[in-house]
Amino acid sequence: MERDEVYVPKTRSDLGIPEVPNHEIDWDEYFGDTPIYTFFMLMRQQFIAFPAYLIMNVSGQKDYPAWTNHFDPNSILFTKGQRNRVIVSNLGLLAMAWGVKYSCAKYTAAAVLKYYGIPWLLVTHWFIMITYLHHTDAELPHYRGKEWNYQRGAAATVDRPFLGWQGRFFLHDVAHYHVIHHFFPKMPFYHGEQATQYLKAFIGEHYAESDKPVFSALWETYNKCQFVEDEGDIIFYRDKHGQAVRRPAAAYRAK
């Protein structure tokens, strides 16, 4: 919880849910949205979450200072050695913004929307869908304090057969073999499949994978993963009725 950079779960207190037994809570007051509204909010996540994260650190680490973003060279997100690269990146974005403006004037805004705007939104959608489903699942634990270590944090993600052969070919196995990337982030993608077989044998039951169709998984995950408890060093997501698919062993539960 303290070390995640993105998709940090909301807590009970973040949503203003009182610390009382589930049967005493009117869950519809907090999550009683119609399916149409839930779908709208999911689409908002798919198309707006990425720029919102870059600009305002939405869903990012809560302990970071206010106004943390990816465009400030002095942001806590970057080391001193990365600051000049952030400046160069910002200059590139300004050049691209000028190019978009120029293209609108020369080719019309409708043409730019068709050939640049809509593809950009679709790329954002796929990027968010892939990373969200990698790091968000009701079966995955989250850790606080002394219960976290590198190995546990690395294993707290899930491999998914994203779009079948198309995902493997066009996305270079980024979704199929993502867990191994957490353990060895510098490994070339083309070793992912082979290395994953060794990792699965080594970490056994701690390896997570799902073969659920990704669009079904997206809808299910968005509805099931609502919040985590404020207390406890090993925690799992709870759904719209305050129920968790998994619970930590008794010794690790919040008192």
Secondary structure, DSSP 8 states (H G I E B T S, - for coil): --S-SS----BTTTTT--SS-GGGS-THHHH---HHHHHHHHHHHHHHHHHHHHHH-TTS-TTS-TT--SS-TTSTTS-GGGHHHHHHHHHHHHHHHHHHHHHHHHH-HHHHIIIIIHHHHHHHHHHHHHHHHHH--TT--EE-GGG--HHHHHHSS-B--TTHHHHHHHSTTTTTT-HHHHH-TTS-GGGHHHHHHHHHHHHGGG--B--S-HHHHHHHHHHH--BB-SS-SEE--B-TTS-BS----GGGS--
